[in-house]
Amino acid sequence: MKKVNLSECPRLQHLQWPSVAVDELNVTDCRSLKTITRLSLWDSARRIEDFDCPSLCEFEYDFKMEDVGKVDLQVINNIGFFNLDSMANVDLRIINRHASGRMKCPAQIMWDNYMFNTYFPGREVPHWFSYKITGSTISFTLPSFPFLKVKALNLCLVYKIPGIDIDDQLPAPICVRLSNKSKCLDWTYTPRCYGVPEADEDMVWLFHWHWGWPIPFEEGDEVHASFDIEIDGEIKECGVHVLHYEEEEEVFNCYKTLSTFWDSNSMRVMFL
């Protein structure tokens, strides 16, 4: 078994993935580590220890955090997030539960296992959402629209966590369970990072859920979403927004998979 142990290295800031096959990579307690880059999408290890790395903001092809104000507008448009420009100057507290990182920073767009997440202070689901309801569960039937096909779903949760200390060791506090009842398909997602509201403040969790191709939803399907908070907190409101492609558009005819890649400046989404 090939192991690389770089744990407790206080000066390590950037790590290039080893060029040889590695069974285990340990960077635990590398307090200054910011990025891990890989030669390709297929570089991996059977076991990766990256806990207690509070500065880690990018693990290439797996996870990345970036200020909303620095994200390519094409990304914002493609994932159906609107009116985030006003969030660029909003500071909030973010906890990275996987890397045990805690920070106060501008609002972020977080790419996590093909999900796009963001958090910001707010008291309601955005008005442009297709469906929203007070409470933690929402169910609906996908309507029929001529020349339109479902491409993805955006989900939203408004929550409150009173009396929380950002220095506490916290469990993953929020998750969503999504079901296509008509096709007997179920998914559960717990975000790697989450926003911690200030005292007496509500927080909005907005995220884009995409499945690649083909999309497991179509007209007439019964959809159910349930949100949970695993610590002392309160769910105020939740919502789902359905994103469509027009069949006549070239983007739908050539669309096959969602490919995400990184460059030195920004996060971009391309249709291949």
Disulfide bonds with the S-S distance in Angstrom:
none
